């Protein structure tokens, strides 16, 4: 779920990236789209790979980057 807390701008001018780390090393990464209007919340889907059955630590990082024209 992504929430747009901006008062004027939608999320369309942004690119969204996810990175999944296994024990601190990059395991997988990808992008996703969001277009919520100001003040709205939107469900998003991430195409995460299956995780191995281990006792390893996995962390998920999400980032948004503004697409400047």
N, C-alpha and C positions, 0 to 999 in steps of 0.2 A: 504494500500500500504506500502510495506517495501522496503527501499533502503539500499543496501549493500555498505557502503563507504570504506570498506577495500580494500587494493590493491592486496592481495594475496589469502585470505581465503574466501571460499564460506560460506553461512549461514547454511550448513548442520550439522556442529558440534554443533549447538545451539538448545536449547529447548526454545519455546516461550510460555508465559503464559499471559492471560488477566484476570483482576479482575474488576468487576463492583460493585461500591459502591452506596448505597442509603442513603443519609444524613449521610455519613461517616461510615456506617455499610456495611459489605460485603453482597451483594445481590446475586451475581452469579460469577462463575469463570470457566475457561476452558483453553485449550491449542490450539495452531494452528501451522502449519508447514510452513516453508519458506526455500527455497534452492537457492536463488539468487546468482549468481556468482559475483566476485568482480566487483564493479562499476555498477551492474545491479539493476533495480527496478522490484519488483514483486507484483502483486495484491494478497491479502490474504482475506480469508473469516472467519469471526468470528461467532460462533454459539451463538449469544446473545439471551436471553429469551425475550419474549414480556415485555414491560414496562407498569406498571400500569398507568392509567390516573390520575396523582396527580400533585401537585405543588412541589413535592419533588425534591431535587437536586441529579442528577446522575453524577458520574465521572467514567471514564474508565482509568485504568492503564494497561500499556503493559510493559512486561519485557522479556529480553533475557538472558539465562544462558548457559554458555559454558559447553558442555559435555566432561569432561576430562576422558581420557581412562587410 
